[in-house]
Amino acid sequence: MNTVAVIRSQSDVVLVDTGTGPRHQPTAGKLAENLNAAGIPPAAVTKIVLTHGHPDHLWGILDANDNPIYPNASYFVSTVEWNLWADPDVMRRLPAVLATSDRIINGAKKHFSHVKDKMRTVRDGDEIVSGVRVIDTPGHTQGHIAVEIAGGDGLVVVADALTHAVISFQHPSWPVPVDHEPDRGISTRLRLLDRLVVDKRRLIGAHLPFPGTGFVERKGGAYRFVPT
């Protein structure tokens, strides 16, 4: 399951990631349909932030005929992430559990190639629209990013920087096998968790229990996720 954040401003509709699309799993690929049911037709989406290039976050930009599902959108990805999947030797930069999967590598290259003319690469601190900015959160992939939204109590869309409602919070120093850079993933989790506690910011996580929102509290020398 993926929770996708939708950010609406006066002039923009911004998606943070796009789910799997029609190719990854037979029960997935329902985002555009669900958005339409919520009154947001795909043509209304103006900007898409891609936190990283894994199938369940990137592949939802194309339909089964390789046409963009969101025809009026421009795309944003970190410079490091773009360069990762463009690397001819990208396989050696993936963890062992993923490095043998040509499907993941070829899928990333293919999906990025279809939107390259509408792609903008971003770095830590860059704004997508006013009040919505990029935060570097490397480790899960080399160029993984989160998205911070100002206003109210604030909100951070953490994507796959925090993926499990127990392990990521109570055991943030445990290495994650699917992280491209496990040590950086650990340092990112610890830094992000501390910031969420100190700033009392709400978070949205892609793989946390639906609807994936909540706060972080300190608990027993570590942390705990408090869903809301």
Summary of the structure (lengths in Angstrom):
residues: 228
radius of gyration: 16.6
end to end distance: 18.0
largest distance: 50.8
contacts: 754
relative contact order: 0.14
helix: 31%
strand: 25%
